[in-house]
């Protein structure tokens, strides 16, 4: 399982977790060391957007975020992955790894390729995705929650 976070002008390190992500290791390996410090370090108002993965919306983790004064969206539509800009980044990362001259042959090589390609994605591409969020939401609102033809 891989996790990464993005913001305008910033990306978190890519976190690779062996096995499945559960509420406990999401809190211990991602929220604690990456999400909370990042959001508390910004001098502007920031809001955490995450999907409705079980580990993300576990009561203990939502309470953890509240206890650390993290503003977050807690009612994100479950069937709207294209609204989330990081989904487009995951697609970009996947294409980059698949285009490599030497394909990863095992888990360790895949981990190394993911980490290298994550760091090679230009920050300008990430910024463009982040800035597109307002237009994405407006398109969905105009379509009353229905299908849109929104492109980056």
N, CA, C and O atoms as a GROMACS GRO file, in nm:
protein
  608
    1UNK      N    1   0.085  -0.116   0.000
    1UNK     CA    2   0.000   0.000   0.000
    1UNK      C    3   0.090   0.123   0.000
    1UNK      O    4   0.188   0.129   0.074
    2UNK      N    5   0.057   0.219  -0.083
    2UNK     CA    6   0.133   0.344  -0.084
    2UNK      C    7   0.040   0.459  -0.049
    2UNK      O    8  -0.079   0.457  -0.077
    3UNK      N    9   0.099   0.559   0.013
    3UNK     CA   10   0.025   0.679   0.050
    3UNK      C   11   0.114   0.799   0.022
    3UNK      O   12   0.235   0.794   0.042
    4UNK      N   13   0.052   0.904  -0.025
    4UNK     CA   14   0.122   1.030  -0.044
    4UNK      C   15   0.022   1.143  -0.032
    4UNK      O   16  -0.098   1.125  -0.054
    5UNK      N   17   0.071   1.258   0.004
    5UNK     CA   18  -0.013   1.376   0.016
    5UNK      C   19   0.042   1.488  -0.069
    5UNK      O   20   0.163   1.499  -0.090
    6UNK      N   21  -0.049   1.572  -0.118
    6UNK     CA   22  -0.007   1.685  -0.201
    6UNK      C   23  -0.074   1.812  -0.154
    6UNK      O   24  -0.184   1.810  -0.097
    7UNK      N   25  -0.008   1.922  -0.179
    7UNK     CA   26  -0.060   2.055  -0.156
    7UNK      C   27   0.009   2.145  -0.257
    7UNK      O   28   0.108   2.106  -0.318
    8UNK      N   29  -0.042   2.265  -0.273
    8UNK     CA   30   0.023   2.358  -0.364
    8UNK      C   31   0.164   2.386  -0.310
    8UNK      O   32   0.181   2.430  -0.197
    9UNK      N   33   0.263   2.360  -0.393
    9UNK     CA   34   0.401   2.386  -0.354
    9UNK      C   35   0.464   2.278  -0.267
    9UNK      O   36   0.576   2.296  -0.217
   10UNK      N   37   0.395   2.167  -0.248
   10UNK     CA   38   0.448   2.066  -0.156
   10UNK      C   39   0.392   1.928  -0.187
   10UNK      O   40   0.280   1.913  -0.236
   11UNK      N   41   0.472   1.829  -0.159
   11UNK     CA   42   0.427   1.690  -0.158
   11UNK      C   43   0.491   1.623  -0.038
   11UNK      O   44   0.603   1.657   0.001
   12UNK      N   45   0.422   1.528   0.020
   12UNK     CA   46   0.480   1.452   0.130
   12UNK      C   47   0.575   1.349   0.070
   12UNK      O   48   0.570   1.321  -0.049
   13UNK      N   49   0.660   1.293   0.153
   13UNK     CA   50   0.731   1.175   0.106
   13UNK      C   51   0.629   1.066   0.075
   13UNK      O   52   0.523   1.061   0.138
   14UNK      N   53   0.660   0.980  -0.019
   14UNK     CA   54   0.574   0.866  -0.047
   14UNK      C   55   0.597   0.764   0.064
   14UNK      O   56   0.711   0.730   0.096
   15UNK      N   57   0.488   0.716   0.123
   15UNK     CA   58   0.497   0.619   0.231
   15UNK      C   59   0.452   0.484   0.176
   15UNK      O   60   0.342   0.471   0.122
   16UNK      N   61   0.538   0.384   0.189
   16UNK     CA   62   0.506   0.249   0.145
   16UNK      C   63   0.487   0.164   0.269
   16UNK      O   64   0.576   0.152   0.352
   17UNK      N   65   0.368   0.105   0.280
   17UNK     CA   66   0.336   0.021   0.395
   17UNK      C   67   0.321  -0.122   0.347
   17UNK      O   68   0.245  -0.149   0.253
   18UNK      N   69   0.392  -0.213   0.411
   18UNK     CA   70   0.378  -0.354   0.376
   18UNK      C   71   0.243  -0.404   0.425
   18UNK      O   72   0.203  -0.378   0.538
   19UNK      N   73   0.174  -0.475   0.340
   19UNK     CA   74   0.045  -0.531   0.378
   19UNK      C   75  -0.067  -0.431   0.363
   19UNK      O   76  -0.054  -0.329   0.294
   20UNK      N   77  -0.177  -0.460   0.429
   20UNK     CA   78  -0.296  -0.375   0.422
   20UNK      C   79  -0.288  -0.260   0.520
   20UNK      O   80  -0.223  -0.269   0.624
   21UNK      N   81  -0.355  -0.154   0.486
   21UNK     CA   82  -0.361  -0.038   0.574
   21UNK      C   83  -0.481  -0.053   0.666
   21UNK      O   84  -0.594  -0.074   0.620
   22UNK      N   85  -0.457  -0.042   0.794
   22UNK     CA   86  -0.568  -0.044   0.890
   22UNK      C   87  -0.567   0.088   0.967
   22UNK      O   88  -0.477   0.170   0.951
   23UNK      N   89  -0.668   0.106   1.050
   23UNK     CA   90  -0.682   0.233   1.122
   23UNK      C   91  -0.559   0.264   1.207
   23UNK      O   92  -0.516   0.379   1.213
   24UNK      N   93  -0.503   0.163   1.271
   24UNK     CA   94  -0.390   0.187   1.360
   24UNK      C   95  -0.265   0.229   1.282
   24UNK      O   96  -0.202   0.329   1.317
   25UNK      N   97  -0.229   0.155   1.176
   25UNK     CA   98  -0.106   0.197   1.107
   25UNK      C   99  -0.128   0.322   1.022
   25UNK      O  100  -0.032   0.391   0.990
   26UNK      N  101  -0.252   0.352   0.985
   26UNK     CA  102  -0.279   0.481   0.919
   26UNK      C  103  -0.247   0.595   1.016
   26UNK      O  104  -0.185   0.694   0.979
   27UNK      N  105  -0.291   0.580   1.140
   27UNK     CA  106  -0.266   0.683   1.241
   27UNK      C  107  -0.117   0.690   1.275
   27UNK      O  108  -0.060   0.799   1.281
   28UNK      N  109  -0.054   0.575   1.299
   28UNK     CA  110   0.085   0.571   1.346
   28UNK      C  111   0.188   0.600   1.236
   28UNK      O  112   0.291   0.662   1.262
   29UNK      N  113   0.160   0.555   1.113
   29UNK     CA  114   0.259   0.567   1.006
   29UNK      C  115   0.233   0.683   0.911
   29UNK      O  116   0.323   0.724   0.837
   30UNK      N  117   0.109   0.737   0.913
   30UNK     CA  118   0.076   0.842   0.817
   30UNK      C  119   0.028   0.969   0.887
   30UNK      O  120   0.088   1.075   0.872
   31UNK      N  121  -0.080   0.959   0.963
   31UNK     CA  122  -0.135   1.080   1.027
   31UNK      C  123  -0.034   1.145   1.121
   31UNK      O  124  -0.007   1.265   1.111
   32UNK      N  125   0.022   1.066   1.211
   32UNK     CA  126   0.114   1.120   1.312
   32UNK      C  127   0.240   1.180   1.254
   32UNK      O  128   0.271   1.296   1.281
   33UNK      N  129   0.315   1.104   1.174
   33UNK     CA  130   0.442   1.158   1.124
   33UNK      C  131   0.432   1.249   1.002
   33UNK      O  132   0.525   1.326   0.977
   34UNK      N  133   0.323   1.243   0.926
   34UNK     CA  134   0.318   1.318   0.801
   34UNK      C  135   0.206   1.422   0.795
   34UNK      O  136   0.232   1.540   0.772
   35UNK      N  137   0.082   1.379   0.816
   35UNK     CA  138  -0.032   1.467   0.795
   35UNK      C  139  -0.038   1.579   0.899
   35UNK      O  140  -0.041   1.697   0.863
   36UNK      N  141  -0.040   1.544   1.025
   36UNK     CA  142  -0.056   1.646   1.130
   36UNK      C  143   0.059   1.747   1.126
   36UNK      O  144   0.032   1.867   1.130
   37UNK      N  145   0.186   1.704   1.120
   37UNK     CA  146   0.294   1.805   1.114
   37UNK      C  147   0.284   1.895   0.992
   37UNK      O  148   0.310   2.015   1.001
   38UNK      N  149   0.248   1.839   0.877
   38UNK     CA  150   0.235   1.920   0.755
   38UNK      C  151   0.128   2.026   0.771
   38UNK      O  152   0.151   2.144   0.743
   39UNK      N  153   0.010   1.986   0.817
   39UNK     CA  154  -0.100   2.080   0.828
   39UNK      C  155  -0.077   2.183   0.938
   39UNK      O  156  -0.119   2.298   0.925
   40UNK      N  157  -0.011   2.144   1.045
   40UNK     CA  158   0.017   2.239   1.153
   40UNK      C  159   0.130   2.335   1.116
   40UNK      O  160   0.140   2.442   1.175
   41UNK      N  161   0.214   2.298   1.020
   41UNK     CA  162   0.327   2.383   0.981
   41UNK      C  163   0.286   2.495   0.887
   41UNK      O  164   0.355   2.597   0.879
   42UNK      N  165   0.175   2.478   0.816
   42UNK     CA  166   0.130   2.581   0.722
   42UNK      C  167   0.079   2.703   0.798
   42UNK      O  168   0.014   2.690   0.902
   43UNK      N  169   0.110   2.820   0.746
   43UNK     CA  170   0.062   2.944   0.806
   43UNK      C  171  -0.070   2.990   0.745
   43UNK      O  172  -0.119   3.098   0.776
   44UNK      N  173  -0.127   2.908   0.659
   44UNK     CA  174  -0.255   2.939   0.598
   44UNK      C  175  -0.355   2.832   0.640
   44UNK      O  176  -0.317   2.726   0.690
   45UNK      N  177  -0.481   2.860   0.620
   45UNK     CA  178  -0.584   2.764   0.653
   45UNK      C  179  -0.576   2.649   0.552
   45UNK      O  180  -0.580   2.672   0.431
   46UNK      N  181  -0.566   2.530   0.601
   46UNK     CA  182  -0.560   2.412   0.516
   46UNK      C  183  -0.664   2.311   0.562
   46UNK      O  184  -0.697   2.302   0.681
   47UNK      N  185  -0.715   2.237   0.468
   47UNK     CA  186  -0.815   2.136   0.497
   47UNK      C  187  -0.769   2.004   0.438
   47UNK      O  188  -0.730   1.997   0.322
   48UNK      N  189  -0.774   1.900   0.518
   48UNK     CA  190  -0.736   1.767   0.474
   48UNK      C  191  -0.851   1.706   0.396
   48UNK      O  192  -0.964   1.702   0.443
   49UNK      N  193  -0.820   1.659   0.278
   49UNK     CA  194  -0.918   1.586   0.197
   49UNK      C  195  -0.867   1.444   0.185
   49UNK      O  196  -0.756   1.420   0.139
   50UNK      N  197  -0.948   1.350   0.226
   50UNK     CA  198  -0.914   1.209   0.211
   50UNK      C  199  -1.039   1.137   0.162
   50UNK      O  200  -1.150   1.189   0.174
   51UNK      N  201  -1.019   1.018   0.108
   51UNK     CA  202  -1.136   0.947   0.060
   51UNK      C  203  -1.203   0.873   0.176
   51UNK      O  204  -1.166   0.891   0.292
   52UNK      N  205  -1.298   0.792   0.144
   52UNK     CA  206  -1.373   0.722   0.249
   52UNK      C  207  -1.320   0.583   0.277
   52UNK      O  208  -1.396   0.494   0.316
   53UNK      N  209  -1.190   0.563   0.258
   53UNK     CA  210  -1.131   0.434   0.294
   53UNK      C  211  -1.158   0.409   0.442
   53UNK      O  212  -1.156   0.502   0.523
   54UNK      N  213  -1.182   0.286   0.476
   54UNK     CA  214  -1.219   0.250   0.613
   54UNK      C  215  -1.118   0.302   0.715
   54UNK      O  216  -1.157   0.353   0.820
   55UNK      N  217  -0.989   0.290   0.684
   55UNK     CA  218  -0.887   0.337   0.779
   55UNK      C  219  -0.891   0.489   0.793
   55UNK      O  220  -0.858   0.542   0.900
   56UNK      N  221  -0.930   0.560   0.689
   56UNK     CA  222  -0.936   0.707   0.694
   56UNK      C  223  -1.051   0.755   0.781
   56UNK      O  224  -1.037   0.851   0.856
   57UNK      N  225  -1.165   0.689   0.770
   57UNK     CA  226  -1.284   0.737   0.840
   57UNK      C  227  -1.313   0.661   0.969
   57UNK      O  228  -1.420   0.676   1.028
   58UNK      N  229  -1.218   0.581   1.013
   58UNK     CA  230  -1.235   0.512   1.141
   58UNK      C  231  -1.255   0.618   1.250
   58UNK      O  232  -1.184   0.718   1.254
   59UNK      N  233  -1.350   0.594   1.336
   59UNK     CA  234  -1.384   0.690   1.442
   59UNK      C  235  -1.260   0.735   1.520
   59UNK      O  236  -1.245   0.853   1.552
   60UNK      N  237  -1.171   0.641   1.551
   60UNK     CA  238  -1.051   0.674   1.629
   60UNK      C  239  -0.961   0.771   1.552
   60UNK      O  240  -0.896   0.857   1.612
   61UNK      N  241  -0.956   0.760   1.419
   61UNK     CA  242  -0.871   0.850   1.341
   61UNK      C  243  -0.935   0.986   1.321
   61UNK      O  244  -0.864   1.088   1.319
   62UNK      N  245  -1.065   0.991   1.306
   62UNK     CA  246  -1.132   1.121   1.297
   62UNK      C  247  -1.117   1.196   1.429
   62UNK      O  248  -1.098   1.318   1.431
   63UNK      N  249  -1.128   1.124   1.539
   63UNK     CA  250  -1.108   1.185   1.671
   63UNK      C  251  -0.963   1.233   1.687
   63UNK      O  252  -0.938   1.340   1.742
   64UNK      N  253  -0.869   1.153   1.638
   64UNK     CA  254  -0.727   1.191   1.642
   64UNK      C  255  -0.706   1.324   1.568
   64UNK      O  256  -0.638   1.413   1.618
   65UNK      N  257  -0.765   1.337   1.450
   65UNK     CA  258  -0.753   1.462   1.373
   65UNK      C  259  -0.815   1.579   1.449
   65UNK      O  260  -0.757   1.687   1.456
   66UNK      N  261  -0.933   1.557   1.506
   66UNK     CA  262  -0.998   1.664   1.584
   66UNK      C  263  -0.911   1.705   1.702
   66UNK      O  264  -0.896   1.824   1.730
   67UNK      N  265  -0.853   1.608   1.772
   67UNK     CA  266  -0.768   1.637   1.888
   67UNK      C  267  -0.642   1.713   1.850
   67UNK      O  268  -0.582   1.781   1.933
   68UNK      N  269  -0.601   1.703   1.724
   68UNK     CA  270  -0.483   1.775   1.676
   68UNK      C  271  -0.521   1.899   1.594
   68UNK      O  272  -0.438   1.954   1.521
   69UNK      N  273  -0.647   1.941   1.609
   69UNK     CA  274  -0.696   2.063   1.544
   69UNK      C  275  -0.675   2.063   1.392
   69UNK      O  276  -0.641   2.166   1.334
   70UNK      N  277  -0.694   1.949   1.332
   70UNK     CA  278  -0.683   1.937   1.187
   70UNK      C  279  -0.822   1.952   1.127
   70UNK      O  280  -0.915   1.878   1.161
   71UNK      N  281  -0.836   2.050   1.038
   71UNK     CA  282  -0.961   2.069   0.967
   71UNK      C  283  -0.966   1.967   0.854
   71UNK      O  284  -0.871   1.956   0.776
   72UNK      N  285  -1.074   1.892   0.844
   72UNK     CA  286  -1.083   1.790   0.742
   72UNK      C  287  -1.225   1.780   0.689
   72UNK      O  288  -1.322   1.818   0.756
   73UNK      N  289  -1.234   1.727   0.568
   73UNK     CA  290  -1.364   1.703   0.506
   73UNK      C  291  -1.406   1.563   0.551
   73UNK      O  292  -1.342   1.464   0.515
   74UNK      N  293  -1.514   1.555   0.629
   74UNK     CA  294  -1.552   1.424   0.681
   74UNK      C  295  -1.672   1.363   0.610
   74UNK      O  296  -1.721   1.257   0.651
   75UNK      N  297  -1.720   1.427   0.505
   75UNK     CA  298  -1.833   1.371   0.432
   75UNK      C  299  -1.806   1.371   0.282
   75UNK      O  300  -1.893   1.406   0.202
   76UNK      N  301  -1.685   1.330   0.244
   76UNK     CA  302  -1.646   1.328   0.105
   76UNK      C  303  -1.729   1.224   0.031
   76UNK      O  304  -1.745   1.113   0.081
   77UNK      N  305  -1.784   1.257  -0.086
   77UNK     CA  306  -1.866   1.161  -0.160
   77UNK      C  307  -1.786   1.034  -0.193
   77UNK      O  308  -1.677   1.041  -0.249
   78UNK      N  309  -1.843   0.919  -0.158
   78UNK     CA  310  -1.770   0.793  -0.173
   78UNK      C  311  -1.749   0.752  -0.317
   78UNK      O  312  -1.655   0.677  -0.345
   79UNK      N  313  -1.829   0.797  -0.408
   79UNK     CA  314  -1.816   0.755  -0.547
   79UNK      C  315  -1.771   0.870  -0.636
   79UNK      O  316  -1.823   0.888  -0.746
   80UNK      N  317  -1.674   0.946  -0.589
   80UNK     CA  318  -1.626   1.060  -0.667
   80UNK      C  319  -1.474   1.066  -0.671
   80UNK      O  320  -1.416   1.171  -0.642
   81UNK      N  321  -1.408   0.956  -0.707
   81UNK     CA  322  -1.262   0.959  -0.706
   81UNK      C  323  -1.201   1.059  -0.803
   81UNK      O  324  -1.093   1.111  -0.777
   82UNK      N  325  -1.268   1.087  -0.914
   82UNK     CA  326  -1.211   1.180  -1.009
   82UNK      C  327  -1.208   1.323  -0.959
   82UNK      O  328  -1.135   1.406  -1.013
   83UNK      N  329  -1.286   1.352  -0.856
   83UNK     CA  330  -1.280   1.485  -0.796
   83UNK      C  331  -1.152   1.505  -0.717
   83UNK      O  332  -1.105   1.618  -0.702
   84UNK      N  333  -1.096   1.399  -0.668
   84UNK     CA  334  -0.977   1.407  -0.584
   84UNK      C  335  -0.853   1.419  -0.673
   84UNK      O  336  -0.822   1.326  -0.747
   85UNK      N  337  -0.782   1.532  -0.668
   85UNK     CA  338  -0.669   1.551  -0.758
   85UNK      C  339  -0.560   1.446  -0.744
   85UNK      O  340  -0.488   1.419  -0.841
   86UNK      N  341  -0.545   1.388  -0.628
   86UNK     CA  342  -0.436   1.291  -0.613
   86UNK      C  343  -0.462   1.164  -0.694
   86UNK      O  344  -0.368   1.092  -0.726
   87UNK      N  345  -0.588   1.136  -0.726
   87UNK     CA  346  -0.616   1.018  -0.809
   87UNK      C  347  -0.549   1.032  -0.945
   87UNK      O  348  -0.503   0.933  -1.002
   88UNK      N  349  -0.543   1.154  -0.997
   88UNK     CA  350  -0.475   1.178  -1.124
   88UNK      C  351  -0.324   1.163  -1.107
   88UNK      O  352  -0.254   1.122  -1.199
   89UNK      N  353  -0.274   1.197  -0.990
   89UNK     CA  354  -0.132   1.180  -0.964
   89UNK      C  355  -0.095   1.032  -0.953
   89UNK      O  356   0.011   0.990  -0.998
   90UNK      N  357  -0.184   0.952  -0.893
   90UNK     CA  358  -0.159   0.807  -0.886
   90UNK      C  359  -0.151   0.749  -1.027
   90UNK      O  360  -0.066   0.664  -1.055
   91UNK      N  361  -0.238   0.795  -1.115
   91UNK     CA  362  -0.235   0.750  -1.254
   91UNK      C  363  -0.103   0.788  -1.319
   91UNK      O  364  -0.042   0.708  -1.390
   92UNK      N  365  -0.059   0.911  -1.296
   92UNK     CA  366   0.069   0.958  -1.349
   92UNK      C  367   0.184   0.870  -1.297
   92UNK      O  368   0.271   0.830  -1.373
   93UNK      N  369   0.183   0.841  -1.167
   93UNK     CA  370   0.287   0.759  -1.106
   93UNK      C  371   0.287   0.619  -1.168
   93UNK      O  372   0.393   0.565  -1.199
   94UNK      N  373   0.170   0.562  -1.185
   94UNK     CA  374   0.159   0.429  -1.245
   94UNK      C  375   0.219   0.428  -1.386
   94UNK      O  376   0.295   0.338  -1.421
   95UNK      N  377   0.184   0.529  -1.467
   95UNK     CA  378   0.237   0.536  -1.603
   95UNK      C  379   0.388   0.552  -1.603
   95UNK      O  380   0.456   0.492  -1.687
   96UNK      N  381   0.441   0.630  -1.511
   96UNK     CA  382   0.586   0.649  -1.503
   96UNK      C  383   0.658   0.518  -1.470
   96UNK      O  384   0.761   0.486  -1.530
   97UNK      N  385   0.604   0.444  -1.376
   97UNK     CA  386   0.667   0.317  -1.338
   97UNK      C  387   0.659   0.217  -1.454
   97UNK      O  388   0.755   0.145  -1.480
   98UNK      N  389   0.546   0.213  -1.522
   98UNK     CA  390   0.530   0.120  -1.634
   98UNK      C  391   0.619   0.156  -1.754
   98UNK      O  392   0.653   0.068  -1.833
   99UNK      N  393   0.656   0.283  -1.769
   99UNK     CA  394   0.740   0.327  -1.882
   99UNK      C  395   0.888   0.306  -1.857
   99UNK      O  396   0.969   0.329  -1.947
  100UNK      N  397   0.926   0.265  -1.740
  100UNK     CA  398   1.068   0.249  -1.709
  100UNK      C  399   1.133   0.147  -1.803
  100UNK      O  400   1.069   0.049  -1.842
  101UNK      N  401   1.258   0.171  -1.837
  101UNK     CA  402   1.328   0.078  -1.926
  101UNK      C  403   1.337  -0.061  -1.866
  101UNK      O  404   1.324  -0.161  -1.937
  102UNK      N  405   1.360  -0.068  -1.737
  102UNK     CA  406   1.368  -0.198  -1.669
  102UNK      C  407   1.251  -0.206  -1.572
  102UNK      O  408   1.245  -0.134  -1.473
  103UNK      N  409   1.158  -0.295  -1.602
  103UNK     CA  410   1.041  -0.312  -1.516
  103UNK      C  411   1.083  -0.374  -1.383
  103UNK      O  412   1.172  -0.458  -1.378
  104UNK      N  413   1.018  -0.332  -1.274
  104UNK     CA  414   1.047  -0.394  -1.144
  104UNK      C  415   1.013  -0.542  -1.148
  104UNK      O  416   0.909  -0.582  -1.201
  105UNK      N  417   1.101  -0.624  -1.091
  105UNK     CA  418   1.081  -0.770  -1.091
  105UNK      C  419   1.039  -0.825  -0.956
  105UNK      O  420   1.004  -0.942  -0.946
  106UNK      N  421   1.043  -0.742  -0.853
  106UNK     CA  422   1.003  -0.788  -0.721
  106UNK      C  423   0.954  -0.668  -0.640
  106UNK      O  424   0.959  -0.554  -0.686
  107UNK      N  425   0.908  -0.696  -0.520
  107UNK     CA  426   0.851  -0.590  -0.436
  107UNK      C  427   0.953  -0.482  -0.404
  107UNK      O  428   0.920  -0.364  -0.404
  108UNK      N  429   1.076  -0.520  -0.376
  108UNK     CA  430   1.177  -0.420  -0.343
  108UNK      C  431   1.207  -0.329  -0.461
  108UNK      O  432   1.224  -0.208  -0.443
  109UNK      N  433   1.215  -0.385  -0.581
  109UNK     CA  434   1.238  -0.303  -0.700
  109UNK      C  435   1.118  -0.213  -0.728
  109UNK      O  436   1.134  -0.098  -0.771
  110UNK      N  437   0.997  -0.265  -0.705
  110UNK     CA  438   0.878  -0.183  -0.724
  110UNK      C  439   0.876  -0.067  -0.625
  110UNK      O  440   0.845   0.046  -0.663
  111UNK      N  441   0.909  -0.094  -0.500
  111UNK     CA  442   0.916   0.011  -0.398
  111UNK      C  443   1.015   0.119  -0.441
  111UNK      O  444   0.984   0.238  -0.434
  112UNK      N  445   1.133   0.078  -0.485
  112UNK     CA  446   1.236   0.174  -0.527
  112UNK      C  447   1.189   0.255  -0.648
  112UNK      O  448   1.212   0.376  -0.654
  113UNK      N  449   1.124   0.190  -0.744
  113UNK     CA  450   1.075   0.259  -0.862
  113UNK      C  451   0.967   0.360  -0.825
  113UNK      O  452   0.968   0.473  -0.875
  114UNK      N  453   0.874   0.321  -0.738
  114UNK     CA  454   0.769   0.412  -0.695
  114UNK      C  455   0.827   0.535  -0.626
  114UNK      O  456   0.787   0.648  -0.654
  115UNK      N  457   0.921   0.513  -0.536
  115UNK     CA  458   0.982   0.625  -0.463
  115UNK      C  459   1.056   0.719  -0.558
  115UNK      O  460   1.045   0.841  -0.548
  116UNK      N  461   1.132   0.661  -0.651
  116UNK     CA  462   1.206   0.744  -0.746
  116UNK      C  463   1.112   0.823  -0.836
  116UNK      O  464   1.131   0.943  -0.856
  117UNK      N  465   1.012   0.757  -0.890
  117UNK     CA  466   0.921   0.826  -0.982
  117UNK      C  467   0.835   0.930  -0.910
  117UNK      O  468   0.805   1.035  -0.967
  118UNK      N  469   0.795   0.902  -0.786
  118UNK     CA  470   0.720   1.001  -0.707
  118UNK      C  471   0.801   1.129  -0.694
  118UNK      O  472   0.748   1.239  -0.712
  119UNK      N  473   0.928   1.114  -0.664
  119UNK     CA  474   1.013   1.232  -0.647
  119UNK      C  475   1.046   1.302  -0.779
  119UNK      O  476   1.085   1.419  -0.779
  120UNK      N  477   1.029   1.232  -0.892
  120UNK     CA  478   1.058   1.290  -1.023
  120UNK      C  479   0.939   1.364  -1.084
  120UNK      O  480   0.954   1.432  -1.185
  121UNK      N  481   0.821   1.350  -1.026
  121UNK     CA  482   0.704   1.422  -1.079
  121UNK      C  483   0.726   1.571  -1.053
  121UNK      O  484   0.748   1.611  -0.938
  122UNK      N  485   0.721   1.653  -1.157
  122UNK     CA  486   0.744   1.796  -1.136
  122UNK      C  487   0.640   1.858  -1.042
  122UNK      O  488   0.521   1.830  -1.053
  123UNK      N  489   0.686   1.942  -0.952
  123UNK     CA  490   0.594   2.008  -0.859
  123UNK      C  491   0.493   2.093  -0.935
  123UNK      O  492   0.381   2.112  -0.888
  124UNK      N  493   0.532   2.144  -1.051
  124UNK     CA  494   0.438   2.222  -1.132
  124UNK      C  495   0.317   2.138  -1.172
  124UNK      O  496   0.206   2.190  -1.178
  125UNK      N  497   0.337   2.010  -1.199
  125UNK     CA  498   0.225   1.921  -1.233
  125UNK      C  499   0.132   1.904  -1.112
  125UNK      O  500   0.010   1.903  -1.127
  126UNK      N  501   0.191   1.891  -0.996
  126UNK     CA  502   0.112   1.877  -0.872
  126UNK      C  503   0.035   2.006  -0.847
  126UNK      O  504  -0.084   2.002  -0.813
  127UNK      N  505   0.102   2.119  -0.862
  127UNK     CA  506   0.035   2.248  -0.840
  127UNK      C  507  -0.085   2.263  -0.933
  127UNK      O  508  -0.191   2.312  -0.892
  128UNK      N  509  -0.069   2.221  -1.058
  128UNK     CA  510  -0.179   2.230  -1.154
  128UNK      C  511  -0.299   2.147  -1.107
  128UNK      O  512  -0.413   2.191  -1.117
  129UNK      N  513  -0.272   2.027  -1.057
  129UNK     CA  514  -0.380   1.942  -1.005
  129UNK      C  515  -0.450   2.007  -0.886
  129UNK      O  516  -0.573   2.008  -0.879
  130UNK      N  517  -0.372   2.060  -0.795
  130UNK     CA  518  -0.430   2.123  -0.676
  130UNK      C  519  -0.515   2.243  -0.715
  130UNK      O  520  -0.626   2.260  -0.664
  131UNK      N  521  -0.465   2.325  -0.805
  131UNK     CA  522  -0.540   2.444  -0.848
  131UNK      C  523  -0.667   2.408  -0.926
  131UNK      O  524  -0.759   2.489  -0.933
  132UNK      N  525  -0.671   2.289  -0.983
  132UNK     CA  526  -0.789   2.249  -1.060
  132UNK      C  527  -0.907   2.210  -0.971
  132UNK      O  528  -1.017   2.190  -1.022
  133UNK      N  529  -0.886   2.199  -0.843
  133UNK     CA  530  -0.990   2.150  -0.752
  133UNK      C  531  -1.116   2.236  -0.756
  133UNK      O  532  -1.227   2.183  -0.761
  134UNK      N  533  -1.101   2.366  -0.754
  134UNK     CA  534  -1.218   2.455  -0.756
  134UNK      C  535  -1.300   2.434  -0.883
  134UNK      O  536  -1.423   2.426  -0.877
  135UNK      N  537  -1.231   2.425  -0.998
  135UNK     CA  538  -1.302   2.404  -1.124
  135UNK      C  539  -1.370   2.267  -1.127
  135UNK      O  540  -1.480   2.253  -1.182
  136UNK      N  541  -1.306   2.166  -1.070
  136UNK     CA  542  -1.368   2.033  -1.063
  136UNK      C  543  -1.498   2.038  -0.985
  136UNK      O  544  -1.601   1.987  -1.029
  137UNK      N  545  -1.493   2.100  -0.869
  137UNK     CA  546  -1.613   2.107  -0.784
  137UNK      C  547  -1.723   2.189  -0.851
  137UNK      O  548  -1.841   2.154  -0.841
  138UNK      N  549  -1.686   2.297  -0.918
  138UNK     CA  550  -1.785   2.378  -0.988
  138UNK      C  551  -1.853   2.297  -1.099
  138UNK      O  552  -1.974   2.306  -1.117
  139UNK      N  553  -1.775   2.218  -1.172
  139UNK     CA  554  -1.832   2.136  -1.280
  139UNK      C  555  -1.932   2.034  -1.224
  139UNK      O  556  -2.038   2.012  -1.283
  140UNK      N  557  -1.898   1.972  -1.112
  140UNK     CA  558  -1.988   1.874  -1.051
  140UNK      C  559  -2.113   1.944  -0.998
  140UNK      O  560  -2.223   1.890  -1.009
  141UNK      N  561  -2.096   2.061  -0.942
  141UNK     CA  562  -2.211   2.136  -0.890
  141UNK      C  563  -2.306   2.173  -1.004
  141UNK      O  564  -2.428   2.159  -0.991
  142UNK      N  565  -2.252   2.220  -1.114
  142UNK     CA  566  -2.334   2.256  -1.229
  142UNK      C  567  -2.409   2.134  -1.281
  142UNK      O  568  -2.523   2.145  -1.326
  143UNK      N  569  -2.345   2.017  -1.275
  143UNK     CA  570  -2.407   1.892  -1.323
  143UNK      C  571  -2.494   1.828  -1.214
  143UNK      O  572  -2.541   1.716  -1.231
  144UNK      N  573  -2.516   1.900  -1.104
  144UNK     CA  574  -2.597   1.849  -0.992
  144UNK      C  575  -2.548   1.713  -0.945
  144UNK      O  576  -2.628   1.624  -0.916
  145UNK      N  577  -2.417   1.697  -0.939
  145UNK     CA  578  -2.357   1.574  -0.890
  145UNK      C  579  -2.342   1.467  -0.997
  145UNK      O  580  -2.290   1.359  -0.969
  146UNK      N  581  -2.386   1.496  -1.117
  146UNK     CA  582  -2.378   1.398  -1.226
  146UNK      C  583  -2.245   1.400  -1.298
  146UNK      O  584  -2.150   1.465  -1.254
  147UNK      N  585  -2.241   1.329  -1.408
  147UNK     CA  586  -2.120   1.316  -1.491
  147UNK      C  587  -2.078   1.452  -1.546
  147UNK      O  588  -2.162   1.535  -1.584
  148UNK      N  589  -1.947   1.472  -1.550
  148UNK     CA  590  -1.894   1.595  -1.612
  148UNK      C  591  -1.793   1.554  -1.717
  148UNK      O  592  -1.747   1.440  -1.720
  149UNK      N  593  -1.759   1.647  -1.802
  149UNK     CA  594  -1.656   1.625  -1.903
  149UNK      C  595  -1.530   1.704  -1.865
  149UNK      O  596  -1.449   1.741  -1.951
  150UNK      N  597  -1.516   1.729  -1.735
  150UNK     CA  598  -1.404   1.811  -1.689
  150UNK      C  599  -1.272   1.744  -1.723
  150UNK      O  600  -1.254   1.624  -1.702
  151UNK      N  601  -1.182   1.822  -1.775
  151UNK     CA  602  -1.045   1.777  -1.802
  151UNK      C  603  -0.951   1.878  -1.736
  151UNK      O  604  -0.988   1.993  -1.713
  152UNK      N  605  -0.832   1.832  -1.708
  152UNK     CA  606  -0.733   1.920  -1.644
  152UNK      C  607  -0.703   2.040  -1.731
  152UNK      O  608  -0.623   2.125  -1.693
   0.00000   0.00000   0.00000
